[in-house]
Amino acid sequence: MTAHNPEGSSGKNILKQPAAVWATAFAAVIAFMGIGLVDPILPSIAKGLEATPSQVSLLFTSYFLVTAVAMLLTGWVSSRIGAKRTLLAGLALVVLFASLAGTSQTVGQLVGFRAGWGLGNAMFVATALAVIVGAASGGAESAILLYEAALGLGISAGPLLGALLGDWHWRYPFFGTAALMAVGFILIATLLRGMPKPAVKARLSDPLRALAHGGLSTTAVTALFYNYAFFTVLAFTPFILGMNAYGIGSVFFGWGVLVALSSVFLAPMLQRRLGSVGTMHLALAFMVVCQIGIALSGHGGIIAFTVATGLAIGVNNTVFTEAAMEVSDAPRATASAGYNFVRWMGAALAPYIASKLGEEVSVSLPYYVGAACCVVAMGVLFLRRRHLAGLDAVDADHERLDAVPA
C-alpha cells in the first residue's frame, strides 16, 4: 500500500510517533536488509564453500519458499498469541538462524539456516505493518508511509552492510544482522505495549479462500511472474558483474535507493495519471526493456540497467501491494497472506532457475526469461482486466482525497 498524499496533513505527523512505532520500524529496516544482504557476498560464499552459483542461489530459494508457505500461518498464529508475541517470535528466529548461518561449514547448512531465517522473517514482516498502523499517530496514511520508508531504507542499506562486513569475511554479515535483530527484539519487548489479541481467531484456510476472488488471484498470479523477473536481477546479477563486494554493494545500493524513492513518490504520481492497472503495465514494460538491456550490454550497460530496474521494482511493489489490499473484500491481513503466498513463489523459483540457465546455457538467457515473464504478467493483466475494475473506483477515491486541501 502507499500513501497517496505524502505532503498532506498526515505527512506532517510522520515523525511524531510513539516509541513503540519507532521500535517496530527499526526492526522492519533490519528485516528488509536481509533480502539484499547476501548479494555482495554471493561470489565470496561460492568461493569460500566451493559451491556453484546455482547452489549458492538456494540461499534465496530456501528463504523465500519458507517465507511464502509461512505467510499462510502467520495470521493463524498472531490471532492466537497476539501481535507482540508473534513479532518477538519472528525476531528470535531470525537472531538464531542468522547466527547459525554465520557458522555454516557447507552450502547445504547455509541453505537450511536461511530457510529458518525465512520463517522468522515471515512472522515478523507479516505482522509489522498491522502493528505500525495500529500504534501510529496521524492516521493509517502516515503509518503506511513510515512502513514503506523502512522497507526502502532496509532494501538499500542491506547491500552496503553486506559489502562492508563481507569484505572482512563472508560470515560477518550474518552475525551483524543477528546482532541488529537482537537490538530490535529488546526494543519491541520493552516499548511495545497495549496490543491485545484479536477478538476473532483466523483459520488456516482463510488466505487460500481469499484467493478465490478473481481480482486478488489476478493480482497474485501477475505478481508471481513479476517477482520471477525481480529476483532474477537480484540473485543472478552479482555473478556476472565481475566486481568485489564493495562494487556489488554499491551497484545494489543505487538500485535500492531507486526502489525506495519510486515506491514512495513515483508510484503515487503514476497512479494518479494512469490508474493502478495502467501503472502496472508501464512498470512491467520498463522491466522488459531493462532485462533485455542487461542481456545485450557490456559491463557498463549491465550496471546501468540493473540500477534502473529499481524504478520498476519500487513502483510495482507499491502498486501491486495496494491492489492486493483493496481489490477484494477480504480483511487486509488475510488478503496480504494469500497474495504473498503466491507472489513469493516467484522469488523462490527465480534464483535457482536463473543460475542454472546461466551456468549451462548462456549468461544472457536468464534475463530473456525474466523479460518473457513480464510479458506474460502483462498478458494476465489484460486478459483478466475485468476482475480489476474495482481498482478504478479506488483510484478515483484517492484522487478526490488528494484534491482536498491540507
DRENDRENMI-415502 format. One record per residue (C-alpha): residue in one letter; residue number from 1; x, y, z. Coordinates in pm, 1 decimal. Each point is the difference from the previous one (the first is absolute). Example, Ala and Ser with C-alpha at 12.3 -4.5 7.8 and 13.67 -1.06 7.14 Angstrom:
residues 2
+------+------+----------+----------+----------+
! resn ! resi !       xx !       yy !       zz !
+------+------+----------+----------+----------+
!    A !    1 !   1230.0 !   -450.0 !    780.0 !
!    S !    2 !    137.0 !    344.0 !    -66.0 !
+------+------+----------+----------+----------+
//
This chain:
residues 406
+------+------+----------+----------+----------+
! resn ! resi !       xx !       yy !       zz !
+------+------+----------+----------+----------+
!    M !    1 !      0.0 !      0.0 !      0.0 !
!    T !    2 !    105.0 !    357.3 !    -35.9 !
!    A !    3 !    -82.0 !    341.8 !    128.4 !
!    H !    4 !   -136.1 !    198.0 !   -291.7 !
!    N !    5 !     48.6 !    335.9 !    161.0 !
!    P !    6 !    337.7 !      0.9 !    169.1 !
!    E !    7 !     -2.9 !    375.8 !     35.6 !
!    G !    8 !   -350.5 !     20.2 !    140.3 !
!    S !    9 !   -112.1 !     28.0 !    354.8 !
!    S !   10 !     98.6 !   -350.8 !     97.8 !
!    G !   11 !    347.0 !     44.3 !   -145.4 !
!    K !   12 !     72.2 !    277.2 !    251.7 !
!    N !   13 !    -41.8 !   -243.3 !    287.2 !
!    I !   14 !    218.4 !   -279.3 !   -130.8 !
!    L !   15 !    291.1 !     80.5 !    233.9 !
!    K !   16 !   -223.4 !     47.9 !    306.3 !
!    Q !   17 !    -44.2 !   -364.7 !     91.4 !
!    P !   18 !     -5.2 !   -197.8 !    324.9 !
!    A !   19 !    317.9 !   -181.9 !     98.2 !
!    A !   20 !   -169.1 !   -333.5 !    -75.9 !
!    V !   21 !    -43.7 !    100.3 !   -365.1 !
!    W !   22 !    365.3 !     99.8 !    -33.9 !
!    A !   23 !    107.7 !   -327.5 !    161.2 !
!    T !   24 !   -207.1 !   -200.0 !   -247.2 !
!    A !   25 !    118.0 !    214.1 !   -292.8 !
!    F !   26 !    364.4 !    -49.9 !    100.6 !
!    A !   27 !    -47.3 !   -375.7 !     10.7 !
!    A !   28 !   -176.5 !     18.1 !   -337.4 !
!    V !   29 !    301.0 !    175.0 !   -153.7 !
!    I !   30 !    226.7 !   -281.4 !    119.2 !
!    A !   31 !   -244.5 !   -266.0 !   -118.8 !
!    F !   32 !     -9.6 !    146.1 !   -350.8 !
!    M !   33 !    377.8 !     33.9 !      0.0 !
!    G !   34 !     11.8 !   -378.1 !      5.5 !
!    I !   35 !   -135.7 !    -15.3 !   -356.8 !
!    G !   36 !    297.8 !    170.8 !   -162.7 !
!    L !   37 !    257.6 !    -73.5 !    269.0 !
!    V !   38 !    148.4 !   -304.4 !   -172.1 !
!    D !   39 !     19.0 !    156.9 !   -347.2 !
!    P !   40 !    353.4 !    145.5 !     27.4 !
!    I !   41 !    138.5 !   -315.7 !    159.4 !
!    L !   42 !   -152.3 !   -263.0 !   -230.6 !
!    P !   43 !    325.6 !    -46.2 !   -196.4 !
!    S !   44 !    197.1 !    -10.2 !    327.7 !
!    I !   45 !   -233.9 !   -263.1 !    144.0 !
!    A !   46 !     33.6 !   -207.4 !   -317.3 !
!    K !   47 !    379.3 !     19.7 !     25.4 !
!    G !   48 !     16.7 !    -56.7 !    375.0 !
!    L !   49 !   -229.0 !   -303.7 !     -2.9 !
!    E !   50 !    115.4 !   -128.3 !   -342.0 !
!    A !   51 !   -351.7 !     24.7 !   -139.6 !
!    T !   52 !   -145.9 !     82.3 !   -341.5 !
!    P !   53 !   -219.3 !    308.9 !    -59.2 !
!    S !   54 !   -311.4 !   -218.9 !    -21.0 !
!    Q !   55 !     83.4 !   -162.3 !    334.0 !
!    V !   56 !     54.3 !    338.1 !    164.3 !
!    S !   57 !   -322.8 !    129.9 !   -156.8 !
!    L !   58 !   -186.0 !   -245.0 !    222.4 !
!    L !   59 !     61.6 !    254.8 !    279.3 !
!    F !   60 !   -278.2 !    201.6 !   -162.6 !
!    T !   61 !   -211.7 !   -300.9 !    -98.3 !
!    S !   62 !    -15.9 !   -153.7 !    347.1 !
!    Y !   63 !    -56.9 !    340.7 !    160.7 !
!    F !   64 !   -291.1 !    100.7 !   -223.2 !
!    L !   65 !   -156.2 !   -345.4 !    -28.8 !
!    V !   66 !    -31.5 !    -21.2 !    376.5 !
!    T !   67 !   -110.5 !    365.9 !     14.3 !
!    A !   68 !   -276.1 !    -70.6 !   -253.6 !
!    V !   69 !   -138.8 !   -301.6 !    184.6 !
!    A !   70 !     34.2 !    170.4 !    338.3 !
!    M !   71 !   -218.7 !    285.6 !   -123.6 !
!    L !   72 !   -293.2 !   -242.1 !     21.3 !
!    L !   73 !     75.1 !    -60.6 !    367.6 !
!    T !   74 !     84.0 !    341.3 !    142.5 !
!    G !   75 !   -358.5 !    125.1 !     26.4 !
!    W !   76 !   -104.3 !   -322.0 !    175.2 !
!    V !   77 !    288.9 !     34.8 !    246.4 !
!    S !   78 !    -43.9 !    373.3 !     60.3 !
!    S !   79 !   -372.6 !    -32.0 !     70.2 !
!    R !   80 !     79.0 !   -250.3 !    275.6 !
!    I !   81 !    310.3 !    134.8 !    173.2 !
!    G !   82 !    -32.1 !    368.6 !    -89.3 !
!    A !   83 !    198.5 !    232.1 !   -225.6 !
!    K !   84 !    278.5 !     81.9 !    248.6 !
!    R !   85 !     82.0 !   -363.6 !     70.7 !
!    T !   86 !    -10.1 !    -76.4 !   -371.4 !
!    L !   87 !    247.5 !    281.1 !    -68.8 !
!    L !   88 !    229.8 !   -117.3 !    278.5 !
!    A !   89 !    -16.6 !   -361.3 !   -113.6 !
!    G !   90 !     89.6 !    104.0 !   -353.3 !
!    L !   91 !    289.5 !    215.9 !    117.0 !
!    A !   92 !    129.6 !   -276.2 !    225.7 !
!    L !   93 !      1.7 !   -245.5 !   -291.5 !
!    V !   94 !    188.9 !    247.8 !   -218.5 !
!    V !   95 !    261.1 !     56.2 !    271.5 !
!    L !   96 !     42.6 !   -374.8 !     44.1 !
!    F !   97 !     20.0 !   -100.3 !   -365.1 !
!    A !   98 !    203.3 !    301.1 !   -115.1 !
!    S !   99 !    255.5 !    -88.2 !    268.5 !
!    L !  100 !      1.5 !   -365.0 !   -106.5 !
!    A !  101 !     39.5 !    105.6 !   -365.2 !
!    G !  102 !    324.4 !    170.9 !     94.0 !
!    T !  103 !    135.6 !   -329.7 !    137.3 !
!    S !  104 !    -81.9 !   -208.2 !   -311.0 !
!    Q !  105 !    265.5 !   -237.9 !   -126.5 !
!    T !  106 !   -184.0 !   -111.2 !   -314.3 !
!    V !  107 !   -234.9 !    166.9 !   -245.4 !
!    G !  108 !   -268.9 !   -250.1 !    104.8 !
!    Q !  109 !     16.9 !    121.2 !    358.2 !
!    L !  110 !    -16.4 !    361.0 !   -111.6 !
!    V !  111 !   -303.7 !    -67.2 !   -217.8 !
!    G !  112 !   -173.6 !   -174.6 !    289.8 !
!    F !  113 !     69.8 !    282.0 !    243.3 !
!    R !  114 !   -128.3 !    254.4 !   -252.8 !
!    A !  115 !   -324.4 !   -198.5 !    -11.0 !
!    G !  116 !    -38.9 !     43.5 !    376.4 !
!    W !  117 !     81.1 !    367.8 !    -45.3 !
!    G !  118 !   -281.5 !     21.2 !   -256.4 !
!    L !  119 !   -248.7 !   -140.1 !    252.0 !
!    G !  120 !     93.8 !    263.1 !    255.9 !
!    N !  121 !     -5.7 !    276.7 !   -256.0 !
!    A !  122 !   -348.1 !   -100.1 !   -118.9 !
!    M !  123 !   -136.1 !      9.5 !    354.7 !
!    F !  124 !    147.4 !    343.8 !     56.7 !
!    V !  125 !    -70.4 !    170.8 !   -334.0 !
!    A !  126 !   -356.6 !   -129.2 !    -27.5 !
!    T !  127 !    -80.3 !    148.9 !    341.1 !
!    A !  128 !    207.8 !    319.2 !      2.7 !
!    L !  129 !   -222.3 !    202.8 !   -235.2 !
!    A !  130 !   -312.0 !    -72.5 !    206.2 !
!    V !  131 !    186.1 !     96.4 !    318.0 !
!    I !  132 !    128.6 !    327.1 !   -145.8 !
!    V !  133 !   -343.4 !     93.4 !   -135.4 !
!    G !  134 !   -160.6 !    -83.3 !    334.2 !
!    A !  135 !    248.6 !    192.4 !    213.8 !
!    A !  136 !     89.9 !    298.1 !   -221.6 !
!    S !  137 !   -129.9 !    353.9 !     44.8 !
!    G !  138 !   -117.9 !    203.8 !   -298.0 !
!    G !  139 !   -217.8 !   -268.1 !   -155.1 !
!    A !  140 !     61.7 !   -302.5 !   -217.1 !
!    E !  141 !    145.8 !    208.8 !   -282.7 !
!    S !  142 !    295.4 !    116.7 !    210.7 !
!    A !  143 !     48.8 !   -350.4 !    133.9 !
!    I !  144 !     11.0 !   -155.8 !   -345.9 !
!    L !  145 !    243.5 !    264.6 !   -122.7 !
!    L !  146 !    222.7 !    -71.1 !    299.1 !
!    Y !  147 !    -13.6 !   -373.2 !    -71.1 !
!    E !  148 !     92.4 !     55.9 !   -364.1 !
!    A !  149 !    286.3 !    226.6 !    105.8 !
!    A !  150 !    128.0 !   -281.0 !    225.1 !
!    L !  151 !    -28.9 !   -245.6 !   -288.9 !
!    G !  152 !    189.8 !    227.8 !   -237.4 !
!    L !  153 !    271.1 !     80.7 !    252.7 !
!    G !  154 !     47.8 !   -367.1 !     80.7 !
!    I !  155 !     16.8 !   -111.8 !   -362.4 !
!    S !  156 !    252.1 !    271.3 !    -89.1 !
!    A !  157 !    215.5 !    -40.4 !    312.9 !
!    G !  158 !     15.7 !   -380.3 !    -14.1 !
!    P !  159 !    253.8 !    -18.3 !   -285.3 !
!    L !  160 !    219.0 !    265.0 !    167.8 !
!    L !  161 !      7.7 !   -190.1 !    329.3 !
!    G !  162 !     67.3 !   -323.2 !   -186.6 !
!    A !  163 !    290.0 !    162.4 !   -188.1 !
!    L !  164 !    151.5 !    165.6 !    307.6 !
!    L !  165 !     -5.7 !   -308.3 !    220.7 !
!    G !  166 !     47.2 !   -246.4 !   -285.6 !
!    D !  167 !    325.4 !    168.5 !    -99.4 !
!    W !  168 !    146.0 !   -133.5 !    325.0 !
!    H !  169 !   -160.6 !   -343.3 !    -30.9 !
!    W !  170 !   -317.7 !   -132.9 !   -159.0 !
!    R !  171 !   -117.8 !   -125.0 !    341.3 !
!    Y !  172 !     -7.8 !    343.5 !    167.5 !
!    P !  173 !   -317.0 !    137.4 !   -167.9 !
!    F !  174 !   -199.2 !   -284.0 !    155.0 !
!    F !  175 !    134.6 !     71.7 !    349.6 !
!    G !  176 !    -58.7 !    373.7 !    -53.0 !
!    T !  177 !   -363.0 !    -56.6 !    -94.6 !
!    A !  178 !    -51.6 !   -222.8 !    304.3 !
!    A !  179 !    140.2 !    270.6 !    229.5 !
!    L !  180 !   -221.1 !    272.0 !   -150.2 !
!    M !  181 !   -308.4 !   -220.1 !     19.5 !
!    A !  182 !     80.0 !    -70.4 !    366.0 !
!    V !  183 !    -10.1 !    376.3 !     60.3 !
!    G !  184 !   -337.6 !     10.0 !   -177.1 !
!    F !  185 !   -123.9 !   -283.9 !    223.3 !
!    I !  186 !     96.0 !    192.2 !    315.1 !
!    L !  187 !   -162.6 !    322.2 !   -123.8 !
!    I !  188 !   -329.7 !   -167.3 !    -89.9 !
!    A !  189 !     -4.9 !   -204.5 !    320.6 !
!    T !  190 !     39.5 !    314.3 !    211.7 !
!    L !  191 !   -182.9 !    267.6 !   -201.8 !
!    L !  192 !   -293.9 !   -171.3 !   -170.9 !
!    R !  193 !   -296.7 !    -14.1 !    236.6 !
!    G !  194 !   -376.5 !    -20.1 !    -18.1 !
!    M !  195 !    -32.5 !   -247.5 !   -286.4 !
!    P !  196 !   -294.2 !   -227.4 !     91.1 !
!    K !  197 !    -70.8 !   -325.4 !   -178.9 !
!    P !  198 !   -248.2 !     28.0 !   -289.1 !
!    A !  199 !   -360.9 !    -67.0 !     94.9 !
!    V !  200 !    -42.6 !   -246.6 !   -288.6 !
!    K !  201 !    242.4 !   -288.0 !    -55.6 !
!    A !  202 !    109.1 !    -45.9 !   -360.6 !
!    R !  203 !    -31.3 !   -335.7 !   -176.4 !
!    L !  204 !    291.4 !   -159.5 !   -181.2 !
!    S !  205 !   -209.0 !    -17.2 !   -315.5 !
!    D !  206 !    -94.2 !    371.5 !     -3.9 !
!    P !  207 !    284.1 !    122.1 !   -229.2 !
!    L !  208 !    -68.3 !   -275.0 !   -256.2 !
!    R !  209 !   -373.9 !     70.7 !     13.2 !
!    A !  210 !     73.4 !    366.8 !    -65.5 !
!    L !  211 !    179.9 !    -96.3 !   -322.7 !
!    A !  212 !   -331.1 !   -120.3 !   -140.4 !
!    H !  213 !    -74.2 !    366.5 !    -69.6 !
!    G !  214 !     79.1 !     71.7 !   -366.3 !
!    G !  215 !    166.9 !    334.4 !     65.5 !
!    L !  216 !    227.4 !   -128.6 !    275.0 !
!    S !  217 !    101.7 !   -311.6 !   -193.3 !
!    T !  218 !     70.4 !    211.0 !   -310.3 !
!    T !  219 !    219.5 !    235.6 !    200.5 !
!    A !  220 !    181.4 !   -289.6 !    169.6 !
!    V !  221 !     71.6 !   -197.7 !   -317.9 !
!    T !  222 !    118.8 !    311.7 !   -181.4 !
!    A !  223 !    228.4 !     79.8 !    294.5 !
!    L !  224 !    139.4 !   -355.8 !     -9.8 !
!    F !  225 !    130.8 !     54.2 !   -355.0 !
!    Y !  226 !    121.4 !    349.1 !     84.7 !
!    N !  227 !    186.5 !   -126.7 !    307.9 !
!    Y !  228 !    170.3 !   -263.8 !   -214.0 !
!    A !  229 !    150.8 !    282.3 !   -208.5 !
!    F !  230 !     78.5 !    205.3 !    312.6 !
!    F !  231 !    198.4 !   -276.6 !    167.8 !
!    T !  232 !    176.5 !   -101.4 !   -317.4 !
!    V !  233 !    164.1 !    342.3 !     17.1 !
!    L !  234 !     60.4 !    -11.2 !    374.6 !
!    A !  235 !    138.5 !   -354.5 !     28.5 !
!    F !  236 !    187.4 !    -64.6 !   -325.7 !
!    T !  237 !    146.3 !    338.2 !    -95.9 !
!    P !  238 !    271.4 !      0.7 !    274.8 !
!    F !  239 !    163.2 !   -294.2 !   -180.1 !
!    I !  240 !     32.5 !    181.6 !   -333.5 !
!    L !  241 !    112.1 !    340.2 !    131.3 !
!    G !  242 !    356.4 !   -118.7 !     55.1 !
!    M !  243 !     45.8 !    238.1 !    294.5 !
!    N !  244 !    110.3 !    -29.4 !    361.4 !
!    A !  245 !   -240.8 !     25.1 !    293.7 !
!    Y !  246 !     22.2 !    380.6 !     13.6 !
!    G !  247 !    -69.4 !     30.0 !   -372.1 !
!    I !  248 !   -301.9 !   -230.5 !     11.6 !
!    G !  249 !   -123.5 !    170.2 !    315.0 !
!    S !  250 !     24.1 !    342.0 !   -163.7 !
!    V !  251 !   -194.9 !   -113.8 !   -306.8 !
!    F !  252 !   -281.0 !   -142.7 !    210.3 !
!    F !  253 !      3.5 !    297.0 !    235.6 !
!    G !  254 !    -77.8 !    221.7 !   -299.7 !
!    W !  255 !   -264.7 !   -250.2 !   -102.2 !
!    G !  256 !   -149.2 !      3.5 !    349.2 !
!    V !  257 !    -12.6 !    380.3 !     15.4 !
!    L !  258 !   -206.9 !      1.8 !   -320.1 !
!    V !  259 !   -226.2 !   -271.3 !    145.2 !
!    A !  260 !    -60.6 !    215.5 !    307.2 !
!    L !  261 !    -58.0 !    328.9 !   -184.4 !
!    S !  262 !   -222.1 !   -144.8 !   -270.9 !
!    S !  263 !   -213.6 !   -194.1 !    247.5 !
!    V !  264 !    -80.3 !    306.1 !    210.4 !
!    F !  265 !     -8.0 !    279.0 !   -259.6 !
!    L !  266 !     -9.6 !   -127.2 !   -359.4 !
!    A !  267 !   -265.6 !   -268.4 !     46.9 !
!    P !  268 !   -270.0 !    236.4 !    139.0 !
!    M !  269 !     73.4 !    254.4 !   -272.5 !
!    L !  270 !    -41.3 !   -260.1 !   -276.2 !
!    Q !  271 !   -314.2 !   -139.1 !    160.0 !
!    R !  272 !   -162.3 !    342.3 !     -5.3 !
!    R !  273 !     71.8 !     33.7 !   -370.8 !
!    L !  274 !    -33.3 !   -356.6 !   -131.6 !
!    G !  275 !   -200.4 !   -187.7 !    263.3 !
!    S !  276 !    128.4 !   -307.0 !    182.1 !
!    V !  277 !    -28.6 !   -245.3 !   -290.3 !
!    G !  278 !    153.5 !    244.8 !   -247.4 !
!    T !  279 !    289.9 !     57.0 !    239.9 !
!    M !  280 !     54.2 !   -376.0 !     30.2 !
!    H !  281 !     17.9 !    -32.5 !   -379.5 !
!    L !  282 !    247.8 !    287.9 !    -28.5 !
!    A !  283 !    229.6 !   -131.7 !    275.0 !
!    L !  284 !     -6.9 !   -353.5 !   -141.0 !
!    A !  285 !     82.6 !    130.7 !   -348.4 !
!    F !  286 !    292.9 !    198.6 !    141.9 !
!    M !  287 !    116.9 !   -317.2 !    176.8 !
!    V !  288 !     -2.0 !   -180.4 !   -337.0 !
!    V !  289 !    222.4 !    272.5 !   -147.8 !
!    C !  290 !    243.3 !    -18.6 !    292.4 !
!    Q !  291 !     23.9 !   -379.8 !     -7.7 !
!    I !  292 !     71.7 !     -4.7 !   -372.8 !
!    G !  293 !    246.2 !    284.3 !     56.8 !
!    I !  294 !    191.8 !   -208.0 !    256.5 !
!    A !  295 !      4.5 !   -298.2 !   -237.7 !
!    L !  296 !    140.1 !    201.0 !   -292.1 !
!    S !  297 !    238.3 !    237.8 !    179.9 !
!    G !  298 !    362.0 !      5.3 !     98.9 !
!    H !  299 !    116.3 !     64.9 !    354.9 !
!    G !  300 !   -105.7 !    366.2 !     19.2 !
!    G !  301 !   -339.5 !    -73.4 !   -149.7 !
!    I !  302 !    -59.7 !   -286.2 !    241.7 !
!    I !  303 !     60.3 !    237.9 !    291.7 !
!    A !  304 !   -221.7 !    273.3 !   -144.0 !
!    F !  305 !   -293.5 !   -225.5 !    -86.2 !
!    T !  306 !     26.0 !   -186.3 !    333.0 !
!    V !  307 !    -23.0 !    326.7 !    193.8 !
!    A !  308 !   -284.8 !    117.8 !   -226.0 !
!    T !  309 !   -210.5 !   -306.6 !     84.6 !
!    G !  310 !    -37.3 !    156.9 !    345.1 !
!    L !  311 !   -246.3 !    249.6 !   -149.4 !
!    A !  312 !   -229.9 !   -273.5 !   -132.0 !
!    I !  313 !     36.9 !   -215.1 !    310.1 !
!    G !  314 !    -81.7 !    283.9 !    240.0 !
!    V !  315 !   -309.5 !    100.4 !   -198.4 !
!    N !  316 !   -121.5 !   -359.1 !    -33.0 !
!    N !  317 !     59.3 !    -81.8 !    366.1 !
!    T !  318 !   -222.9 !    287.7 !    104.4 !
!    V !  319 !   -273.6 !    -32.7 !   -261.3 !
!    F !  320 !    -31.4 !   -378.8 !     18.0 !
!    T !  321 !    -11.0 !     -0.3 !    380.2 !
!    E !  322 !   -263.0 !    273.5 !      7.2 !
!    A !  323 !   -205.0 !   -183.3 !   -262.9 !
!    A !  324 !     14.8 !   -320.8 !    203.1 !
!    M !  325 !   -125.1 !    185.8 !    308.4 !
!    E !  326 !   -286.0 !    178.0 !   -176.5 !
!    V !  327 !   -120.5 !   -214.7 !   -289.4 !
!    S !  328 !   -199.4 !   -246.0 !    212.6 !
!    D !  329 !   -223.6 !     18.1 !    305.1 !
!    A !  330 !    223.0 !   -232.4 !    204.7 !
!    P !  331 !    159.9 !    143.5 !    316.7 !
!    R !  332 !    330.3 !    162.4 !    -87.0 !
!    A !  333 !    210.3 !   -240.4 !    203.2 !
!    T !  334 !   -169.0 !   -298.4 !   -164.6 !
!    A !  335 !     28.4 !    143.7 !   -351.5 !
!    S !  336 !    366.7 !     82.1 !     62.6 !
!    A !  337 !     73.6 !   -353.4 !    115.5 !
!    G !  338 !   -158.7 !   -160.9 !   -305.7 !
!    Y !  339 !    163.4 !    247.4 !   -237.1 !
!    N !  340 !    345.5 !    -39.5 !    153.0 !
!    F !  341 !    -26.9 !   -378.7 !     -1.9 !
!    V !  342 !    -38.0 !      4.2 !   -379.0 !
!    R !  343 !    237.7 !    282.8 !    -89.9 !
!    W !  344 !    292.2 !   -120.6 !    214.0 !
!    M !  345 !     -5.9 !   -325.9 !   -193.8 !
!    G !  346 !    139.0 !    200.0 !   -292.4 !
!    A !  347 !    281.1 !    123.7 !    224.4 !
!    A !  348 !     71.1 !   -357.8 !    109.4 !
!    L !  349 !     17.3 !   -142.6 !   -354.0 !
!    A !  350 !    196.7 !    271.5 !   -179.2 !
!    P !  351 !    343.2 !    -14.6 !    169.6 !
!    Y !  352 !     58.9 !   -371.4 !    -59.1 !
!    I !  353 !   -147.9 !    -15.6 !   -350.2 !
!    A !  354 !    182.4 !    316.1 !   -111.4 !
!    S !  355 !    332.7 !   -124.2 !    136.2 !
!    K !  356 !    -42.3 !   -339.7 !   -165.0 !
!    L !  357 !    -80.9 !    160.5 !   -334.4 !
!    G !  358 !    299.6 !    230.3 !     38.4 !
!    E !  359 !    235.0 !   -288.1 !     84.7 !
!    E !  360 !   -112.9 !   -247.1 !   -261.5 !
!    V !  361 !   -126.6 !    209.1 !   -293.7 !
!    S !  362 !     87.1 !    371.0 !     -5.3 !
!    V !  363 !     33.9 !    285.1 !    248.8 !
!    S !  364 !   -245.7 !    198.9 !   -213.4 !
!    L !  365 !   -277.3 !   -259.7 !      0.0 !
!    P !  366 !   -121.3 !     60.7 !    360.2 !
!    Y !  367 !    -81.5 !    360.2 !    -90.5 !
!    Y !  368 !   -186.5 !    -93.7 !   -316.3 !
!    V !  369 !   -206.6 !   -240.4 !    211.7 !
!    G !  370 !    -58.0 !    278.7 !    253.1 !
!    A !  371 !   -114.1 !    233.2 !   -277.4 !
!    A !  372 !   -235.0 !   -271.6 !   -130.2 !
!    C !  373 !   -148.4 !    -36.2 !    349.7 !
!    C !  374 !    -78.4 !    373.4 !      3.7 !
!    V !  375 !   -173.5 !    -34.8 !   -338.8 !
!    V !  376 !   -204.4 !   -290.7 !    139.6 !
!    A !  377 !    -89.2 !    217.0 !    301.8 !
!    M !  378 !   -125.3 !    273.5 !   -231.1 !
!    G !  379 !   -203.7 !   -259.7 !   -188.5 !
!    V !  380 !   -162.1 !   -120.6 !    322.3 !
!    L !  381 !    -87.9 !    358.7 !     90.5 !
!    F !  382 !   -157.0 !     57.5 !   -340.5 !
!    L !  383 !   -194.0 !   -327.2 !    -25.4 !
!    R !  384 !   -138.7 !     27.9 !    354.7 !
!    R !  385 !    -42.6 !    378.6 !      5.8 !
!    R !  386 !   -369.8 !    -22.9 !     87.9 !
!    H !  387 !     97.0 !   -145.7 !    339.1 !
!    L !  388 !    198.0 !    315.9 !     76.6 !
!    A !  389 !   -275.6 !    245.8 !    -92.8 !
!    G !  390 !    -55.1 !     78.6 !    367.2 !
!    L !  391 !    342.8 !    164.4 !     14.5 !
!    D !  392 !   -131.1 !    283.1 !   -219.3 !
!    A !  393 !   -235.0 !    103.8 !    279.3 !
!    V !  394 !    285.3 !    -18.2 !    252.1 !
!    D !  395 !    217.9 !    220.5 !   -221.6 !
!    A !  396 !   -285.8 !    248.7 !    -32.4 !
!    D !  397 !    -36.2 !     12.1 !    379.5 !
!    H !  398 !    371.1 !     73.9 !     37.4 !
!    E !  399 !    -25.4 !    281.2 !   -254.7 !
!    R !  400 !   -285.7 !    155.2 !    195.6 !
!    L !  401 !    201.2 !    -24.0 !    323.8 !
!    D !  402 !    305.8 !    153.3 !   -164.9 !
!    A !  403 !   -215.8 !    291.8 !   -119.1 !
!    V !  404 !   -104.8 !     84.3 !    357.5 !
!    P !  405 !    215.5 !    289.2 !    134.3 !
!    A !  406 !    230.4 !    -90.4 !    285.8 !
+------+------+----------+----------+----------+
//
